[in-house]
Amino acid sequence: MCNIEHNIRPGIGLGALVLGLSENSVRDLIGDPSDIREVDYGDGINTHVWEFEVLELSLSFSEDEDYRLGMIATSFECSMLRGSRIVGLSEAKLLDSDFDGLGPPVLEDDFEDSGKDYAWDWVNLSCWVSDGTVVSVSIMPLYDDTGNIPQWPNDVG
């Protein structure tokens, strides 16, 4: 049984974590991560990846977005998407769910043995399916019409 539920808000965040927050604001909100890595995904842009093992969260802060919170990935089994649990759903149930009008996601990539990436591109939300089960959900900001400028939520402090 889950004592805390994390509401996924597409384009906005997860619970009190809001996309666009600074690293200091996130630290003030949920404390120090259990691990911090600096990553360059081959594009020359430095990204700080914070892992919160107990909270089952991975947060990314990219240099090209002034190290603002640009991606939240949760594998917490009580994460809710529009009133429905999503982490732990079977792939079949994921594809049969409406998520209160969001509809089922679309298959973006099939990496065969390592898993599948499903997405709702219009809200910049994706989920990873491994061995037929949703194991994580990634929340990213919406972007302007050029696809280059993040549209941070209004409630970023």
C-alpha positions as CSV (number, residue, x, y, z in Angstrom):
1,M,0.0,0.0,0.0
2,C,1.3,3.5,-0.8
3,N,1.2,6.2,1.7
4,I,2.1,9.0,-0.7
5,E,0.8,9.4,-4.3
6,H,2.7,11.5,-6.9
7,N,0.4,13.2,-9.4
8,I,2.0,13.4,-12.8
9,R,1.1,16.7,-14.4
10,P,2.1,16.6,-18.1
11,G,4.1,19.7,-19.1
12,I,4.2,20.9,-15.5
13,G,5.8,18.3,-13.1
14,L,5.3,15.7,-10.5
15,G,3.5,16.6,-7.3
16,A,5.3,19.7,-5.9
17,L,8.2,19.3,-8.3
18,V,7.7,21.8,-11.1
19,L,9.6,21.8,-14.3
20,G,11.9,24.8,-14.6
21,L,12.9,24.9,-10.9
22,S,16.6,25.7,-10.2
23,E,18.8,23.0,-8.6
24,N,18.7,25.0,-5.3
25,S,14.9,25.2,-5.3
26,V,14.7,21.4,-5.9
27,R,17.2,20.8,-3.1
28,D,15.2,23.0,-0.8
29,L,12.0,21.1,-1.7
30,I,13.2,17.5,-1.5
31,G,16.7,17.5,-0.1
32,D,20.0,16.2,-1.3
33,P,20.1,13.5,-4.0
34,S,21.6,10.1,-3.3
35,D,23.8,10.5,-6.4
36,I,24.8,13.2,-8.9
37,R,26.3,12.6,-12.3
38,E,27.5,15.0,-15.0
39,V,26.6,13.7,-18.4
40,D,27.3,14.7,-22.0
41,Y,25.0,12.9,-24.3
42,G,27.4,13.6,-27.2
43,D,26.0,17.0,-28.0
44,G,28.6,18.9,-26.0
45,I,25.9,20.1,-23.5
46,N,26.6,19.3,-19.9
47,T,23.6,17.8,-17.9
48,H,23.4,17.2,-14.2
49,V,21.5,14.1,-13.4
50,W,20.3,13.8,-9.8
51,E,19.1,10.4,-8.5
52,F,16.8,10.1,-5.5
53,E,16.9,6.3,-4.8
54,V,14.4,6.3,-2.0
55,L,11.9,8.5,-3.9
56,E,12.5,6.5,-7.1
57,L,13.2,9.8,-9.0
58,S,15.8,10.9,-11.6
59,L,16.0,14.6,-12.3
60,S,17.9,16.3,-15.2
61,F,19.2,19.8,-15.3
62,S,20.7,20.8,-18.6
63,E,23.3,23.5,-19.3
64,D,21.4,24.8,-22.3
65,E,18.4,25.4,-20.1
66,D,20.4,27.3,-17.4
67,Y,20.4,24.1,-15.3
68,R,16.7,24.3,-14.7
69,L,14.7,21.1,-14.0
70,G,14.1,19.9,-17.5
71,M,13.1,16.3,-17.0
72,I,11.6,14.3,-14.2
73,A,11.6,10.5,-14.4
74,T,9.7,8.5,-11.8
75,S,9.5,4.8,-11.2
76,F,7.5,5.2,-8.0
77,E,4.7,2.6,-8.1
78,C,2.1,5.1,-6.8
79,S,2.6,7.7,-9.5
80,M,-0.7,8.7,-10.9
81,L,-1.6,10.0,-14.3
82,R,-5.0,11.8,-14.4
83,G,-6.3,9.6,-11.5
84,S,-4.9,6.3,-12.7
85,R,-1.8,4.5,-11.6
86,I,0.6,4.1,-14.4
87,V,3.9,2.6,-13.1
88,G,3.4,-1.2,-12.9
89,L,0.6,-1.3,-15.6
90,S,0.9,-4.0,-18.1
91,E,1.7,-2.9,-21.7
92,A,-1.7,-4.2,-22.8
93,K,-3.5,-2.2,-20.1
94,L,-1.4,0.9,-20.9
95,L,-2.6,0.7,-24.5
96,D,-6.2,0.2,-23.5
97,S,-6.3,3.1,-21.0
98,D,-7.7,6.5,-21.7
99,F,-6.1,8.4,-18.8
100,D,-9.1,10.8,-18.5
101,G,-9.0,11.9,-22.1
102,L,-5.3,11.7,-22.7
103,G,-5.8,8.5,-24.6
104,P,-3.2,5.7,-25.0
105,P,0.4,6.6,-25.9
106,V,2.0,5.9,-29.2
107,L,5.0,3.6,-29.7
108,E,8.0,5.8,-30.3
109,D,10.8,3.2,-30.3
110,D,11.1,-0.6,-29.8
111,F,14.5,-1.5,-28.5
112,E,13.4,-5.2,-28.5
113,D,15.0,-7.0,-25.5
114,S,15.8,-3.7,-23.6
115,G,12.3,-2.2,-23.7
116,K,9.9,0.1,-25.5
117,D,9.4,3.8,-25.4
118,Y,5.8,5.0,-25.6
119,A,4.9,8.7,-25.7
120,W,2.2,11.3,-25.7
121,D,4.2,13.8,-27.9
122,W,1.7,16.6,-27.6
123,V,2.2,16.8,-23.8
124,N,5.9,15.8,-23.9
125,L,5.3,12.7,-21.7
126,S,6.7,9.3,-22.2
127,C,6.9,5.9,-20.5
128,W,9.3,3.1,-20.6
129,V,8.0,-0.5,-20.8
130,S,10.3,-3.4,-20.0
131,D,9.2,-7.0,-20.0
132,G,5.6,-6.0,-20.7
133,T,5.3,-3.6,-17.7
134,V,5.5,0.2,-17.4
135,V,8.6,0.8,-15.3
136,S,9.0,4.6,-15.5
137,V,7.4,7.8,-16.7
138,S,9.3,10.8,-17.9
139,I,7.8,14.3,-17.7
140,M,9.3,17.1,-19.8
141,P,8.3,20.7,-20.5
142,L,6.3,21.8,-23.4
143,Y,8.1,23.8,-26.1
144,D,7.3,26.8,-28.3
145,D,6.3,26.4,-32.0
146,T,10.0,26.3,-33.0
147,G,10.6,23.3,-30.6
148,N,13.6,25.1,-29.1
149,I,12.3,27.2,-26.2
150,P,10.8,25.5,-23.2
151,Q,7.6,26.9,-22.0
152,W,8.1,26.7,-18.2
153,P,4.9,26.3,-16.1
154,N,3.6,29.5,-14.5
155,D,4.0,28.2,-11.0
156,V,7.8,28.0,-11.2
157,G,9.1,29.8,-8.1
